[in-house]
């Protein structure tokens, strides 16, 4: 099969021929149909998230089951699926306590060191960003990674649920638990931020303030549910949020991954407000917090990994919201491309030209 291989920071991804094994045990082989290009992939390409190369990136995949291992009972060839490539084991203390996104035994879902690797490049083992590889024609992974979807759901839209939408919406629904009638500020109107804005609207937030430096993204944010927007390139975002909200917001969400926006997300909080940090800052980057501001107002700062996702529960719920027309995935797809267009997709994302580019694979 063909796959886009990352060889190192500053180097364009290369299309290579990869050997992929047949499924065994609880493994499933999926033929890719669509794969979203996420900002986390760009972080790896730019060196903000260090990963050893070579590696196959991509973690917003949607496809069709081609083969299943002998122990698989929930999936069959022909099933349409989406995959969360950070697979959970289902039996560790984190999984059984309701936090599978924090699974501490993912190694149990992988092949053992003495077994044949799932994928090989030139006779040597190669892995994906997590347990799967979305920028490839096929992927082989544990069945826990998969959720079955109706065949009539467009694959390009469904792929968004695997990371961006799940992370942003989950931060609102699961991590912060936004309450009706409250005020919300979202820093960053990319895939994750727009998903948080939509989730805040669905949750019943009274005011939803979108913050970005690109007017084209702010326009989309207003269309998807933001009641107000702030152009941080021309105004002090914190001061503007305080004016709009009457002193500060009940909830803020940081979906950019910079020191400046993380600190602003904290500074714009009302008394007893909660800031949820989603964006991945560069490795080693610190954020400054004023203890007096946090303590005196009983403000809270919390992290959110993957939207505190319970994959098998949350994905079907988001799919149903999409089918009901309450969650807009269509307007979040800016462009379509092929595997060979991946480097251009990264350029467009970095330039702020797109919310999401979806790679489509010939069928």
Secondary structure as the mmCIF struct_conf table of DSSP 4:
data_model
#
loop_
_struct_conf.conf_type_id
_struct_conf.id
_struct_conf.beg_label_comp_id
_struct_conf.beg_label_asym_id
_struct_conf.beg_label_seq_id
_struct_conf.end_label_comp_id
_struct_conf.end_label_asym_id
_struct_conf.end_label_seq_id
STRN STRN1 UNK A 2 UNK A 6
BEND BEND1 UNK A 8 UNK A 8
TURN_TY1_P TURN_TY1_P1 UNK A 9 UNK A 10
BEND BEND2 UNK A 11 UNK A 11
STRN STRN2 UNK A 14 UNK A 17
STRN STRN3 UNK A 19 UNK A 20
HELX_LH_PP_P HELX_LH_PP_P1 UNK A 21 UNK A 23
TURN_TY1_P TURN_TY1_P2 UNK A 25 UNK A 26
STRN STRN4 UNK A 27 UNK A 36
HELX_RH_AL_P HELX_RH_AL_P1 UNK A 39 UNK A 46
TURN_TY1_P TURN_TY1_P3 UNK A 47 UNK A 47
BEND BEND3 UNK A 48 UNK A 49
HELX_LH_PP_P HELX_LH_PP_P2 UNK A 52 UNK A 52
BEND BEND4 UNK A 53 UNK A 54
STRN STRN5 UNK A 55 UNK A 56
STRN STRN6 UNK A 61 UNK A 68
TURN_TY1_P TURN_TY1_P4 UNK A 70 UNK A 71
BEND BEND5 UNK A 74 UNK A 74
TURN_TY1_P TURN_TY1_P5 UNK A 77 UNK A 78
STRN STRN7 UNK A 80 UNK A 83
BEND BEND6 UNK A 85 UNK A 86
BEND BEND7 UNK A 90 UNK A 92
HELX_RH_AL_P HELX_RH_AL_P2 UNK A 93 UNK A 96
TURN_TY1_P TURN_TY1_P6 UNK A 97 UNK A 98
HELX_RH_3T_P HELX_RH_3T_P1 UNK A 100 UNK A 102
BEND BEND8 UNK A 104 UNK A 104
HELX_RH_3T_P HELX_RH_3T_P2 UNK A 106 UNK A 109
BEND BEND9 UNK A 110 UNK A 110
TURN_TY1_P TURN_TY1_P7 UNK A 113 UNK A 114
BEND BEND10 UNK A 115 UNK A 115
HELX_LH_PP_P HELX_LH_PP_P3 UNK A 116 UNK A 117
BEND BEND11 UNK A 118 UNK A 118
STRN STRN8 UNK A 119 UNK A 121
TURN_TY1_P TURN_TY1_P8 UNK A 122 UNK A 123
STRN STRN9 UNK A 124 UNK A 125
STRN STRN10 UNK A 128 UNK A 128
BEND BEND12 UNK A 129 UNK A 131
BEND BEND13 UNK A 134 UNK A 135
STRN STRN11 UNK A 136 UNK A 136
BEND BEND14 UNK A 137 UNK A 137
STRN STRN12 UNK A 138 UNK A 142
HELX_RH_3T_P HELX_RH_3T_P3 UNK A 143 UNK A 145
STRN STRN13 UNK A 146 UNK A 149
TURN_TY1_P TURN_TY1_P9 UNK A 151 UNK A 152
BEND BEND15 UNK A 153 UNK A 153
HELX_RH_AL_P HELX_RH_AL_P3 UNK A 155 UNK A 158
HELX_RH_3T_P HELX_RH_3T_P4 UNK A 159 UNK A 162
TURN_TY1_P TURN_TY1_P10 UNK A 163 UNK A 163
HELX_RH_AL_P HELX_RH_AL_P4 UNK A 164 UNK A 170
HELX_RH_PI_P HELX_RH_PI_P1 UNK A 171 UNK A 176
HELX_LH_PP_P HELX_LH_PP_P4 UNK A 178 UNK A 179
TURN_TY1_P TURN_TY1_P11 UNK A 180 UNK A 181
STRN STRN14 UNK A 183 UNK A 187
BEND BEND16 UNK A 190 UNK A 190
HELX_RH_AL_P HELX_RH_AL_P5 UNK A 191 UNK A 203
TURN_TY1_P TURN_TY1_P12 UNK A 204 UNK A 204
BEND BEND17 UNK A 206 UNK A 206
STRN STRN15 UNK A 207 UNK A 212
BEND BEND18 UNK A 213 UNK A 213
HELX_RH_AL_P HELX_RH_AL_P6 UNK A 215 UNK A 224
TURN_TY1_P TURN_TY1_P13 UNK A 225 UNK A 225
BEND BEND19 UNK A 227 UNK A 227
STRN STRN16 UNK A 228 UNK A 231
TURN_TY1_P TURN_TY1_P14 UNK A 232 UNK A 234
BEND BEND20 UNK A 235 UNK A 235
HELX_RH_AL_P HELX_RH_AL_P7 UNK A 237 UNK A 245
TURN_TY1_P TURN_TY1_P15 UNK A 246 UNK A 246
BEND BEND21 UNK A 247 UNK A 247
STRN STRN17 UNK A 249 UNK A 254
BEND BEND22 UNK A 256 UNK A 256
HELX_RH_AL_P HELX_RH_AL_P8 UNK A 259 UNK A 267
TURN_TY1_P TURN_TY1_P16 UNK A 268 UNK A 268
STRN STRN18 UNK A 269 UNK A 277
BEND BEND23 UNK A 279 UNK A 279
HELX_LH_PP_P HELX_LH_PP_P5 UNK A 281 UNK A 282
TURN_TY1_P TURN_TY1_P17 UNK A 283 UNK A 284
HELX_RH_AL_P HELX_RH_AL_P9 UNK A 291 UNK A 296
TURN_TY1_P TURN_TY1_P18 UNK A 297 UNK A 298
STRN STRN19 UNK A 300 UNK A 303
BEND BEND24 UNK A 305 UNK A 305
HELX_RH_3T_P HELX_RH_3T_P5 UNK A 306 UNK A 308
HELX_RH_AL_P HELX_RH_AL_P10 UNK A 311 UNK A 323
TURN_TY1_P TURN_TY1_P19 UNK A 324 UNK A 325
BEND BEND25 UNK A 326 UNK A 327
HELX_RH_3T_P HELX_RH_3T_P6 UNK A 330 UNK A 332
STRN STRN20 UNK A 335 UNK A 337
HELX_RH_3T_P HELX_RH_3T_P7 UNK A 339 UNK A 341
HELX_RH_AL_P HELX_RH_AL_P11 UNK A 342 UNK A 350
TURN_TY1_P TURN_TY1_P20 UNK A 351 UNK A 352
BEND BEND26 UNK A 355 UNK A 355
STRN STRN21 UNK A 357 UNK A 360
#
